Amino acid sequence: MAAREAKRLFGQLLDDAQRTPVKIDRHGRTVAVVVSSAEYDRLATYRQHLLSQVAQGGQAPSGEMGELLSEDAQQVAQEELETLLLEGINSGPAEPFDWDEMRREVRERIEGRQHKSA
């Protein structure tokens, strides 16, 4: 359906989208696809399921679907990282950190594990 036609027949577009996805074209190329709310929810649930399977070490699909999921997973990871960074920035002023104390604690833990395994 052409974009102008979609604008003119918006009510019909919504009705049609309840039955099947409707592609909207502008200048000869598809610029959008209108789907029903139920179809959108189904696709979003499927996407989330696939992403969680990949995140848990499951086998990602191959080909274009695998590439899309990989890009999607990278975007989700980027958004999570940005959220964590903003939380850190907004958490207030930084407090001094004793790196020497941290090194001592790490060495003690490593030595404790070595003694347990010996």
C-alpha positions as CSV (number, residue, x, y, z in Angstrom):
1,M,0.0,0.0,0.0
2,A,1.4,3.4,-0.9
3,A,2.0,5.9,1.9
4,R,-0.6,8.4,0.5
5,E,-3.2,5.6,0.2
6,A,-2.4,4.5,3.7
7,K,-3.0,8.0,4.9
8,R,-6.2,8.4,3.0
9,L,-7.6,4.9,4.0
10,F,-6.2,4.8,7.5
11,G,-9.3,3.1,8.9
12,Q,-9.1,0.4,6.3
13,L,-5.4,0.0,6.9
14,L,-6.1,-0.7,10.5
15,D,-8.8,-3.2,9.7
16,D,-6.5,-4.9,7.1
17,A,-3.7,-5.1,9.6
18,Q,-5.9,-7.1,12.0
19,R,-5.9,-9.9,9.4
20,T,-2.4,-9.7,7.9
21,P,0.7,-7.4,8.0
22,V,0.4,-4.4,5.6
23,K,3.5,-3.0,4.0
24,I,3.6,0.7,3.5
25,D,5.7,1.9,0.5
26,R,7.1,5.4,-0.2
27,H,8.9,6.2,-3.4
28,G,8.9,2.5,-4.4
29,R,10.4,1.1,-1.2
30,T,8.9,-0.4,1.9
31,V,9.2,2.0,4.8
32,A,6.9,0.4,7.4
33,V,4.8,-2.6,8.2
34,V,1.6,-2.3,10.2
35,V,0.6,-5.3,12.2
36,S,-2.1,-6.0,14.7
37,S,-1.4,-5.6,18.4
38,A,-1.7,-9.3,18.9
39,E,0.8,-10.0,16.2
40,Y,3.2,-7.5,17.6
41,D,2.9,-9.0,21.1
42,R,3.5,-12.5,19.6
43,L,6.6,-11.3,17.7
44,A,8.0,-9.5,20.7
45,T,7.5,-12.5,22.9
46,Y,9.3,-14.7,20.3
47,R,12.1,-12.2,20.0
48,Q,12.6,-12.1,23.8
49,H,12.5,-15.9,24.0
50,L,15.2,-16.2,21.3
51,L,17.4,-13.5,23.0
52,S,17.1,-15.3,26.4
53,Q,18.0,-18.6,24.8
54,V,21.1,-17.1,23.1
55,A,22.0,-15.3,26.4
56,Q,21.9,-18.6,28.3
57,G,24.3,-20.2,25.9
58,G,21.8,-21.7,23.5
59,Q,22.5,-22.2,19.8
60,A,21.7,-19.0,17.9
61,P,20.0,-19.5,14.5
62,S,22.3,-19.2,11.5
63,G,22.2,-16.9,8.6
64,E,20.3,-13.6,8.5
65,M,18.2,-14.5,11.6
66,G,21.3,-15.2,13.6
67,E,22.8,-11.9,12.5
68,L,19.6,-10.0,13.5
69,L,19.6,-11.6,16.9
70,S,23.3,-10.9,17.4
71,E,22.7,-7.2,16.5
72,D,19.6,-7.2,18.8
73,A,21.6,-8.8,21.7
74,Q,24.4,-6.2,21.2
75,Q,21.8,-3.4,21.3
76,V,20.3,-4.8,24.5
77,A,23.7,-5.1,26.1
78,Q,24.6,-1.6,25.0
79,E,21.4,-0.3,26.6
80,E,22.0,-2.2,29.8
81,L,25.6,-0.8,30.0
82,E,24.4,2.7,29.4
83,T,21.8,2.3,32.2
84,L,24.5,1.0,34.6
85,L,26.8,3.9,33.7
86,L,24.1,6.4,34.3
87,E,23.3,4.8,37.6
88,G,26.9,5.2,38.6
89,I,27.1,8.8,37.4
90,N,23.9,9.7,39.3
91,S,24.9,7.8,42.5
92,G,26.9,10.7,43.9
93,P,30.5,11.6,44.3
94,A,33.1,8.8,44.2
95,E,34.7,7.6,47.4
96,P,38.4,6.8,47.6
97,F,39.2,3.1,46.9
98,D,42.0,1.3,48.6
99,W,43.5,-0.8,45.7
100,D,46.3,-2.2,48.0
101,E,43.6,-3.6,50.3
102,M,41.8,-5.1,47.2
103,R,45.0,-6.8,46.0
104,R,45.5,-8.3,49.5
105,E,42.0,-9.7,49.6
106,V,42.3,-11.2,46.1
107,R,45.7,-12.8,47.0
108,E,44.2,-14.2,50.2
109,R,41.3,-15.7,48.3
110,I,43.6,-17.2,45.7
111,E,45.9,-18.7,48.3
112,G,42.9,-20.1,50.2
113,R,41.7,-21.9,47.1
114,Q,45.1,-23.2,46.3
115,H,45.4,-24.7,49.9
116,K,41.9,-26.3,49.6
117,S,42.7,-27.9,46.3
118,A,46.1,-29.2,47.5
